[in-house]
Amino acid sequence: SDKSLRKKPLHIKISEEEFEKADYLRQLANELRMSGNLLQSLETFRRALRLTPDNAWLIFEFARCLHSYASLERSNRLLRKANAALRLAESKAQNDAVLLA
């Protein structure tokens, strides 16, 4: 299933180098999230999203991390942002059945 996360969007004009860097940052952000370093993970997701802002999977994973951080901080404002990011990921997913499931 990780291969579906690595698909380069066809409609976005980014170099292969930028795509690889964004994918590396996505992997790093998830490792940071899993080890409990949520703030560093959010920053790493932000950097990846600057390279590939329309990547639905990346937005989805960022939203999950933001949701975890919002719960930890008990912040309704951040929770609303996480939910908005989830809706954005859904809108950008197009026909990705795995993401939409």
C-alpha positions, 0 to 999 in steps of 0.5 A: 500500500505504500506504493500508492502513496508514492505515485507522482501526480500527473497534473502537477509540474514538479521535478523528480528531485522535488518529488523524491524530497517530498516523499523523503520528508513524508516518511520522516514526518511519519517516523517522527509522529510514530515516535511521539515528536508531533511538533517536529512531525508537523513541521516536516509535513509542512515542508513536504506540503510546500513541495507537493501541495496537492498530494492528497495522501500527504494532506491526509497524513498531515491532518492525522498528525495535527489531530493527534497534536490537537487532542494532546493539547486539548485545542478545539481550534487545532482540531477544527484545522485538522478536520478541515485538512481531512476535508481538503484531502478528501476533495483532492483524492479524486478517484483514490478509493483507498484514501476515500475508504 
